[in-house]
């Protein structure tokens, strides 16, 4: 497919692969992973088994699973598409996600693991008033998981539309519903154990698949990265895809948007509850540190692959063909696979992408259901007196509800760039969760009012700015499709000019946490000292786990 191909001449979805082969590969993956999930579920007897996999995973296994959880559809589909269409500015997503991971490791990962039991709220409420802080943390967790789920479900719709030749909105909606049902099944049957094994399998497949395409593209370019980049510029019609500013440098507003996006990406990971929850699946602090080493290597290598995959798609597929395909930017990686290895490689790579979506949505769902059952049902409603069986039962019911909500949200968000949607989840995590986590771990004076103001203030600010941003309404019409680039068509009620709210909402979250704390007299020095010792040494953490 040449880069100058007119959008009206782009082949239909059915012209880029065999729907029968793609369904067969998808089916094989689903059957194998469901069998593994069922096998893993046989030992699910307690809340610790359901939420944390019985803390039976080694550092290496958990590190691979963390990579599987973190390398979402946004990393594989969204970033490849963003680089293919916007070059350097698209690669900023890769840089932001990777640097964000380093921030999370340095600031919070091990400290949270030592201080908590199952969820982020365990840490935030350790030295504060349990019920209000747990409620606030659970609400924030649900908001982050919802936006992350939107991205994954939207990716599923675009991906399968491309592979199965489904171009109607109703057909894509059905695909999203099927993904949601599978996600619910994984969580209900396997809990964290089953989810972790799905994530491990998915991480291995994703990195191998990306490595094969990486080497293939480089081979076509004569193992010459400079030649590859030059070919990508030529195929992009001379657009400055190697220079910064193609997407975020045109006006003062887009430059501000870039700063906002960068803040959200770099600071958001340290507040993502589904990533932080993975550290509770290992038996000791030593294994937590070991899992970090494995995760950072795998994640770093993968993000280097995305540079070649994105520019390779721009060169071999062409930006116009990508923009006009079902799924738009999210179709860049599958279209590149088809260009390289035809129908078979397309089917395999797409199955890997499908595995990516299923693994991440399962991890998000179990995190959200754990937060509702453990933090709200047990700790707030039942005041800590619920049995483990009741808690797990509520978690399973919650997983079904969350899955249904995710299906509806995914249908609405279908067609949006998923790397961008994930950035919204990062902005909410950085605004509502990160200030409270850092204050709880490092500020002796921090108290309940500070926590509540920080969580609710940061969350409300981020959500309001997103709702009234161009993301939801008011973006111009795309000439290729005749539709607005916003989620809602035919309306315009936006007044906030930026796509990402991080530049406003993150400082507000920190500021409100500080104001709430200094205007309250609550202070428990002994409890902070206990938390400090536990977070730094792990002493007492296993006791908390046993309890």
C-alpha positions as CSV (number, residue, x, y, z in Angstrom):
1,X,0.0,0.0,0.0
2,X,1.6,3.2,-1.1
3,X,1.6,6.2,1.2
4,X,-0.2,8.4,-1.4
5,X,-3.1,6.0,-1.7
6,X,-6.4,8.0,-1.6
7,X,-8.6,7.2,1.4
8,X,-11.4,6.1,-0.9
9,X,-9.1,3.5,-2.5
10,X,-8.0,1.9,0.8
11,X,-8.9,-1.8,0.8
12,X,-11.8,-2.9,2.9
13,X,-11.0,-4.7,6.1
14,X,-11.7,-8.1,4.5
15,X,-8.9,-7.3,1.9
16,X,-6.1,-7.4,4.6
17,X,-6.5,-10.9,5.8
18,X,-8.6,-14.0,6.1
19,X,-11.4,-13.6,8.7
20,X,-11.7,-17.4,9.0
21,X,-8.0,-17.7,9.8
22,X,-8.1,-14.8,12.3
23,X,-11.1,-16.2,14.1
24,X,-9.4,-19.6,14.3
25,X,-6.2,-18.1,15.8
26,X,-8.3,-16.0,18.3
27,X,-10.3,-19.2,19.2
28,X,-7.2,-21.2,19.8
29,X,-5.8,-18.5,22.1
30,X,-9.0,-18.1,24.1
31,X,-9.4,-21.9,24.5
32,X,-5.8,-22.3,25.7
33,X,-5.9,-19.4,28.2
34,X,-9.3,-20.4,29.5
35,X,-7.9,-23.9,30.2
36,X,-5.0,-22.3,32.1
37,X,-7.3,-20.0,34.0
38,X,-9.5,-23.0,35.0
39,X,-6.5,-25.0,36.1
40,X,-5.1,-22.0,38.1
41,X,-8.5,-21.5,39.8
42,X,-8.6,-24.9,41.5
43,X,-6.6,-23.5,44.5
44,X,-8.7,-20.3,44.9
45,X,-9.9,-20.8,48.5
46,X,-9.4,-17.4,50.2
47,X,-9.5,-13.7,49.6
48,X,-5.7,-13.7,49.4
49,X,-5.9,-16.3,46.6
50,X,-8.5,-14.3,44.7
51,X,-6.9,-10.9,45.1
52,X,-3.2,-11.7,45.3
53,X,-2.8,-15.1,43.7
54,X,-1.9,-16.5,47.2
55,X,1.3,-14.5,47.0
56,X,2.8,-17.6,45.4
57,X,4.5,-16.0,42.3
58,X,8.3,-15.6,42.0
59,X,9.9,-12.3,41.2
60,X,10.6,-13.4,37.6
61,X,7.0,-14.5,37.1
62,X,5.6,-11.4,38.6
63,X,8.0,-9.2,36.6
64,X,6.8,-10.7,33.4
65,X,3.2,-10.3,34.5
66,X,3.8,-6.7,35.4
67,X,5.1,-6.2,31.9
68,X,2.0,-7.9,30.6
69,X,-0.2,-5.7,32.7
70,X,1.6,-2.5,31.8
71,X,2.2,-3.1,28.1
72,X,-1.5,-2.6,27.2
73,X,-3.2,-2.2,23.8
74,X,-2.1,1.5,24.1
75,X,1.5,0.4,24.0
76,X,1.2,-1.9,21.1
77,X,-1.6,-0.6,18.9
78,X,-1.9,3.1,20.0
79,X,1.7,4.0,20.1
80,X,2.6,2.3,16.8
81,X,-0.2,4.3,15.2
82,X,0.7,7.5,16.9
83,X,4.3,7.2,15.6
84,X,3.1,6.2,12.2
85,X,0.9,9.3,11.9
86,X,2.8,11.9,14.0
87,X,6.3,10.6,14.1
88,X,8.4,12.1,16.9
89,X,5.4,13.4,18.8
90,X,3.9,9.8,18.8
91,X,7.2,8.4,20.2
92,X,6.8,10.7,23.2
93,X,4.1,8.3,24.5
94,X,6.8,5.5,24.6
95,X,9.2,7.8,26.4
96,X,6.5,9.0,28.8
97,X,5.3,5.5,29.7
98,X,8.9,4.2,30.2
99,X,10.1,7.2,32.4
100,X,6.8,6.9,34.3
101,X,7.7,3.3,35.2
102,X,11.0,4.4,36.6
103,X,9.3,7.1,38.8
104,X,6.9,4.5,40.1
105,X,9.7,2.1,41.0
106,X,11.8,4.8,42.7
107,X,9.0,6.4,44.7
108,X,6.3,4.0,45.6
109,X,6.4,0.3,44.4
110,X,8.3,-1.4,47.2
111,X,7.1,0.9,49.9
112,X,3.5,0.2,49.0
113,X,4.1,-3.5,48.9
114,X,5.6,-3.5,52.4
115,X,2.8,-1.3,53.8
116,X,-0.3,-2.9,52.2
117,X,-2.3,-6.1,52.0
118,X,-4.4,-6.2,48.9
119,X,-5.2,-2.7,47.5
120,X,-3.9,0.8,47.4
121,X,-6.4,1.8,50.0
122,X,-4.7,-0.5,52.5
123,X,-1.7,1.9,52.4
124,X,-3.6,5.2,52.3
125,X,-5.8,4.3,55.3
126,X,-3.0,2.7,57.4
127,X,-2.5,5.8,59.6
128,X,-5.7,7.7,58.8
129,X,-9.4,7.2,59.5
130,X,-10.3,3.9,57.7
131,X,-13.8,4.3,56.4
132,X,-13.7,7.7,54.6
133,X,-10.2,7.2,53.2
134,X,-11.1,3.7,51.9
135,X,-14.2,5.0,50.3
136,X,-12.4,7.8,48.6
137,X,-9.6,5.5,47.4
138,X,-12.1,3.0,46.0
139,X,-13.9,5.7,44.1
140,X,-10.7,6.9,42.6
141,X,-9.6,3.4,41.7
142,X,-12.8,2.8,39.9
143,X,-12.5,6.0,37.9
144,X,-8.9,5.2,36.8
145,X,-9.9,1.6,35.9
146,X,-12.9,2.9,33.9
147,X,-10.9,5.1,31.6
148,X,-8.2,2.5,31.2
149,X,-11.0,0.0,30.3
150,X,-12.4,2.4,27.8
151,X,-9.1,2.4,25.9
152,X,-8.7,-1.4,25.9
153,X,-12.3,-2.0,24.7
154,X,-12.0,0.7,22.0
155,X,-8.9,-1.1,20.8
156,X,-10.7,-4.4,20.7
157,X,-13.4,-2.9,18.5
158,X,-11.1,-1.4,16.0
159,X,-8.8,-4.4,15.9
160,X,-11.4,-7.0,15.3
161,X,-13.3,-4.7,12.8
162,X,-10.1,-4.7,10.7
163,X,-9.6,-8.5,10.9
164,X,-13.1,-9.7,10.5
165,X,-14.3,-7.2,7.9
166,X,-16.8,-5.7,10.3
167,X,-17.3,-2.1,9.3
168,X,-20.7,-1.4,10.8
169,X,-20.9,0.2,14.2
170,X,-23.4,-2.4,15.4
171,X,-21.0,-5.2,14.4
172,X,-18.1,-3.5,16.2
173,X,-20.3,-3.1,19.3
174,X,-21.0,-6.8,19.3
175,X,-17.2,-7.5,19.2
176,X,-16.7,-5.2,22.2
177,X,-19.4,-7.1,24.0
178,X,-17.7,-10.4,23.3
179,X,-14.4,-9.1,24.7
180,X,-16.2,-7.9,27.8
181,X,-17.8,-11.3,28.4
182,X,-14.5,-13.1,28.0
183,X,-12.9,-10.6,30.4
184,X,-15.6,-11.3,33.0
185,X,-15.1,-15.0,32.6
186,X,-11.3,-14.8,33.2
187,X,-11.9,-12.9,36.4
188,X,-14.8,-14.9,37.7
189,X,-13.1,-18.3,37.1
190,X,-9.4,-17.6,37.8
191,X,-9.1,-14.6,40.1
192,X,-5.6,-13.1,40.3
193,X,-3.9,-16.4,39.7
194,X,-5.6,-17.0,36.4
195,X,-5.3,-13.4,35.4
196,X,-1.5,-13.4,36.2
197,X,-0.9,-16.5,34.0
198,X,-2.8,-14.9,31.2
199,X,-0.6,-11.8,31.6
200,X,2.5,-13.8,31.6
201,X,1.6,-15.7,28.4
202,X,0.5,-12.4,26.8
203,X,3.7,-10.6,27.7
204,X,5.9,-13.4,26.2
205,X,3.8,-13.5,23.0
206,X,3.7,-9.7,22.7
207,X,7.5,-9.2,23.1
208,X,8.3,-12.1,20.8
209,X,5.8,-10.8,18.2
210,X,7.1,-7.2,18.4
211,X,10.7,-8.5,18.2
212,X,9.9,-10.5,15.0
213,X,8.3,-7.5,13.3
214,X,11.2,-5.2,14.6
215,X,13.8,-7.5,13.0
216,X,11.7,-7.9,9.8
217,X,11.3,-4.1,9.3
218,X,15.0,-3.5,10.0
219,X,15.9,-6.2,7.5
220,X,13.8,-4.6,4.8
221,X,15.6,-1.4,5.5
222,X,19.0,-3.0,5.2
223,X,19.6,-3.0,8.9
224,X,19.9,0.7,8.6
225,X,17.8,2.8,11.0
226,X,18.7,6.0,9.3
227,X,17.5,4.6,5.9
228,X,14.2,3.5,7.6
229,X,13.6,6.9,9.0
230,X,14.3,8.5,5.7
231,X,11.9,6.2,3.9
232,X,9.2,7.0,6.5
233,X,9.6,10.7,5.8
234,X,9.3,10.0,2.0
235,X,6.2,7.8,2.5
236,X,4.6,10.5,4.7
237,X,4.7,13.0,1.8
238,X,7.6,14.9,3.3
239,X,5.9,15.7,6.6
240,X,8.5,16.4,9.3
241,X,7.8,13.2,11.2
242,X,11.3,13.2,12.6
243,X,11.0,16.6,14.1
244,X,9.1,17.5,17.3
245,X,5.9,19.5,17.1
246,X,4.0,17.8,14.3
247,X,1.1,17.1,16.7
248,X,1.9,19.2,19.7
249,X,3.9,22.2,18.4
250,X,1.5,24.0,16.0
251,X,0.0,26.5,18.5
252,X,0.5,27.6,22.1
253,X,-2.5,25.5,23.1
254,X,-1.0,22.3,21.6
255,X,2.3,23.0,23.3
256,X,0.6,23.3,26.6
257,X,-1.3,20.1,25.8
258,X,2.1,18.4,25.3
259,X,3.3,19.6,28.8
260,X,0.0,18.4,30.3
261,X,0.3,15.0,28.6
262,X,3.9,14.6,29.7
263,X,3.0,15.3,33.3
264,X,0.2,12.8,33.2
265,X,2.4,10.1,31.6
266,X,5.4,10.5,33.9
267,X,3.5,10.8,37.2
268,X,0.5,8.7,36.4
269,X,2.0,5.2,36.6
270,X,2.9,5.6,40.3
271,X,-0.9,6.0,41.0
272,X,-2.2,3.3,38.7
273,X,-4.0,0.8,41.1
274,X,-3.9,-2.2,38.8
275,X,-0.1,-2.0,38.4
276,X,0.5,-1.3,42.1
277,X,-1.7,-4.3,43.1
278,X,0.7,-6.6,41.2
279,X,3.3,-6.1,43.9
280,X,1.1,-7.9,46.4
281,X,1.3,-11.2,44.5
282,X,4.9,-12.0,45.6
283,X,5.8,-13.4,49.1
284,X,8.6,-11.0,50.1
285,X,10.2,-7.6,49.5
286,X,13.2,-9.4,47.9
287,X,10.9,-10.9,45.3
288,X,9.2,-7.6,44.8
289,X,12.6,-6.0,43.9
290,X,13.4,-8.9,41.7
291,X,10.2,-8.5,39.8
292,X,11.0,-4.9,39.2
293,X,14.3,-5.8,37.5
294,X,12.5,-8.2,35.2
295,X,9.7,-5.7,34.4
296,X,11.9,-2.7,33.6
297,X,14.1,-4.7,31.2
298,X,11.1,-6.2,29.3
299,X,9.2,-2.8,29.2
300,X,12.3,-0.9,28.1
301,X,13.1,-3.3,25.3
302,X,9.5,-3.3,24.1
303,X,9.3,0.5,23.9
304,X,12.5,0.5,21.7
305,X,10.7,-1.8,19.4
306,X,7.7,0.6,19.0
307,X,10.0,3.2,17.4
308,X,10.8,0.9,14.5
309,X,7.3,-0.5,14.3
310,X,5.7,3.0,14.1
311,X,8.1,4.4,11.5
312,X,8.0,1.0,9.7
313,X,4.2,1.3,9.4
314,X,4.6,4.8,8.1
315,X,7.0,3.6,5.4
316,X,5.5,0.3,4.4
317,X,1.8,1.0,4.9
318,X,1.5,4.7,4.7
319,X,-0.3,7.3,6.9
320,X,-3.3,7.7,4.6
321,X,-4.0,4.0,4.5
322,X,-3.7,3.8,8.3
323,X,-5.9,6.8,8.9
324,X,-8.6,5.4,6.6
325,X,-8.6,1.8,7.9
326,X,-11.1,0.5,10.5
327,X,-9.7,1.4,13.9
328,X,-7.7,4.3,12.3
329,X,-4.3,4.7,14.1
330,X,-4.9,1.6,16.1
331,X,-4.7,-0.5,12.9
332,X,-1.1,0.5,12.1
333,X,0.6,-2.5,13.8
334,X,-1.8,-5.1,12.2
335,X,-1.5,-3.5,8.8
336,X,2.3,-3.6,9.1
337,X,2.1,-7.3,10.0
338,X,0.1,-7.9,6.9
339,X,2.5,-5.9,4.7
340,X,5.4,-7.9,6.1
341,X,4.1,-11.5,6.3
342,X,0.7,-11.6,4.7
343,X,-2.4,-13.2,6.2
344,X,-0.7,-15.6,8.6
345,X,1.5,-13.0,10.3
346,X,-1.5,-10.6,10.5
347,X,-3.5,-13.3,12.2
348,X,-0.8,-14.1,14.7
349,X,0.1,-10.5,15.5
350,X,-3.6,-9.6,15.8
351,X,-4.2,-12.6,18.2
352,X,-1.3,-11.2,20.3
353,X,-2.9,-7.8,20.3
354,X,-6.2,-9.4,21.2
355,X,-4.4,-11.3,24.0
356,X,-3.0,-8.0,25.2
357,X,-6.4,-6.5,25.5
358,X,-7.9,-9.5,27.3
359,X,-5.0,-9.7,29.8
360,X,-5.1,-6.0,30.7
361,X,-8.9,-5.7,31.0
362,X,-8.8,-8.8,33.2
363,X,-6.2,-7.1,35.5
364,X,-8.2,-3.9,35.6
365,X,-11.4,-5.7,36.4
366,X,-10.0,-7.7,39.3
367,X,-8.4,-4.5,40.7
368,X,-11.7,-2.6,40.5
369,X,-13.7,-5.5,42.0
370,X,-11.1,-6.0,44.8
371,X,-11.4,-2.3,45.6
372,X,-15.2,-2.4,45.9
373,X,-15.4,-5.7,47.8
374,X,-12.3,-5.3,50.1
375,X,-12.4,-1.5,50.6
376,X,-16.1,-0.6,50.5
377,X,-18.0,-3.8,51.3
378,X,-15.8,-5.3,53.9
379,X,-14.1,-2.3,55.4
380,X,-16.9,0.3,55.2
381,X,-20.2,-1.5,55.0
382,X,-19.3,-4.5,57.2
383,X,-16.7,-2.6,59.3
384,X,-14.1,-5.3,58.6
385,X,-16.3,-8.2,59.8
386,X,-17.2,-9.8,56.5
387,X,-16.1,-13.4,55.9
388,X,-13.6,-14.1,53.2
389,X,-16.2,-16.1,51.3
390,X,-18.6,-13.1,51.3
391,X,-15.9,-10.7,50.3
392,X,-14.9,-12.9,47.3
393,X,-18.6,-13.4,46.4
394,X,-19.1,-9.6,46.3
395,X,-15.9,-9.2,44.2
396,X,-17.3,-11.7,41.6
397,X,-20.6,-9.8,41.4
398,X,-18.7,-6.5,41.1
399,X,-16.6,-7.9,38.2
400,X,-19.8,-8.6,36.3
401,X,-21.1,-5.1,36.8
402,X,-17.8,-3.5,35.9
403,X,-17.6,-5.7,32.8
404,X,-21.0,-4.5,31.6
405,X,-20.1,-0.8,32.3
406,X,-16.9,-1.3,30.4
407,X,-18.8,-2.8,27.4
408,X,-21.1,0.3,27.2
409,X,-18.1,2.7,27.6
410,X,-16.1,0.9,25.0
411,X,-18.9,1.2,22.5
412,X,-19.1,4.9,23.0
413,X,-15.3,5.4,22.8
414,X,-14.8,3.1,19.7
415,X,-12.6,4.8,17.1
416,X,-10.6,7.0,19.6
417,X,-6.8,6.6,19.7
418,X,-6.2,4.3,22.7
419,X,-2.8,5.6,23.6
420,X,-4.6,9.0,24.1
421,X,-7.4,7.5,26.1
422,X,-4.9,5.8,28.4
423,X,-3.3,9.1,29.0
424,X,-6.6,10.3,30.5
425,X,-6.5,7.4,33.0
426,X,-2.9,8.4,33.8
427,X,-4.0,12.0,34.4
428,X,-6.7,10.9,36.9
429,X,-4.2,8.6,38.7
430,X,-1.6,11.4,38.9
431,X,-4.2,13.9,40.1
432,X,-6.2,11.8,42.7
433,X,-3.9,8.9,43.8
434,X,-0.3,10.0,43.5
435,X,-0.5,13.1,45.8
436,X,-2.2,11.0,48.5
437,X,0.3,8.1,48.1
438,X,3.3,10.3,48.4
439,X,2.0,12.3,51.3
440,X,1.0,9.1,53.1
441,X,4.5,7.6,52.7
442,X,6.7,10.6,53.2
443,X,4.9,13.4,55.1
444,X,4.6,12.9,58.8
445,X,2.0,15.6,59.3
446,X,-0.4,14.2,56.7
447,X,-3.9,13.4,57.9
448,X,-7.4,12.3,56.9
449,X,-8.7,15.7,55.7
450,X,-5.7,16.1,53.5
451,X,-6.2,12.7,52.0
452,X,-9.9,13.3,51.3
453,X,-9.4,16.7,49.8
454,X,-6.5,15.4,47.7
455,X,-8.4,12.4,46.3
456,X,-11.8,14.0,45.7
457,X,-10.3,17.4,44.7
458,X,-7.9,15.9,42.2
459,X,-10.4,13.4,40.9
460,X,-13.2,16.0,40.5
461,X,-10.9,18.5,38.8
462,X,-9.6,15.9,36.3
463,X,-13.1,14.6,35.5
464,X,-14.7,18.0,35.0
465,X,-11.9,19.2,32.7
466,X,-12.1,16.0,30.7
467,X,-15.9,16.2,30.3
468,X,-15.6,19.8,29.1
469,X,-12.6,19.3,26.9
470,X,-12.3,18.7,23.1
471,X,-12.0,15.0,23.8
472,X,-15.7,14.7,24.5
473,X,-17.1,17.4,22.2
474,X,-16.2,20.2,19.8
475,X,-13.3,18.9,17.8
476,X,-13.3,19.6,14.0
477,X,-14.6,17.1,11.5
478,X,-12.2,14.6,10.0
479,X,-12.2,15.0,6.2
480,X,-11.5,11.3,5.6
481,X,-14.5,10.1,7.7
482,X,-16.8,13.2,7.8
483,X,-17.1,12.7,11.6
484,X,-15.9,14.8,14.5
485,X,-12.7,13.6,16.2
486,X,-14.5,14.0,19.6
487,X,-16.3,11.1,21.3
488,X,-19.7,12.8,21.0
489,X,-20.9,13.8,17.5
490,X,-22.9,16.9,16.6
491,X,-22.5,18.7,19.9
492,X,-20.0,21.2,21.3
493,X,-20.0,22.1,25.0
494,X,-16.3,22.2,25.6
495,X,-14.7,25.3,27.3
496,X,-11.4,23.7,28.5
497,X,-9.0,24.0,25.5
498,X,-6.6,21.1,26.3
499,X,-7.1,17.4,25.6
500,X,-5.3,16.3,28.8
501,X,-6.1,17.9,32.1
502,X,-2.9,17.0,33.9
503,X,-1.2,20.4,33.9
504,X,-4.1,21.8,36.0
505,X,-5.5,18.8,37.9
506,X,-2.2,17.4,39.2
507,X,-1.0,20.5,41.0
508,X,-4.5,21.0,42.4
509,X,-4.4,17.5,43.8
510,X,-1.2,18.2,45.6
511,X,-2.3,21.7,46.7
512,X,-5.6,20.5,48.2
513,X,-3.8,17.7,50.0
514,X,-1.5,20.2,51.7
515,X,-4.3,22.7,52.5
516,X,-6.6,20.0,53.9
517,X,-3.7,18.7,56.1
518,X,-2.6,22.1,57.5
519,X,-6.2,23.1,58.3
520,X,-6.8,20.0,60.4
521,X,-5.4,19.3,63.9
522,X,-5.4,15.5,63.4
523,X,-1.9,14.0,63.8
524,X,-0.7,10.5,64.8
525,X,3.1,10.4,65.2
526,X,3.2,6.8,66.5
527,X,1.2,5.5,63.6
528,X,3.4,7.3,61.0
529,X,6.6,5.9,62.7
530,X,5.1,2.4,62.5
531,X,4.3,2.9,58.8
532,X,7.7,4.3,58.1
533,X,9.5,1.3,59.6
534,X,7.2,-1.1,57.8
535,X,7.4,0.6,54.4
536,X,11.2,0.8,54.5
537,X,12.0,-2.6,56.0
538,X,9.0,-4.8,55.3
539,X,8.9,-5.6,59.0
540,X,5.4,-6.4,60.0
541,X,4.2,-6.7,56.4
542,X,3.9,-10.5,56.5
543,X,2.1,-10.2,59.8
544,X,-0.4,-7.9,58.2
545,X,-0.8,-10.4,55.3
546,X,-1.5,-13.2,57.7
547,X,-4.1,-11.2,59.5
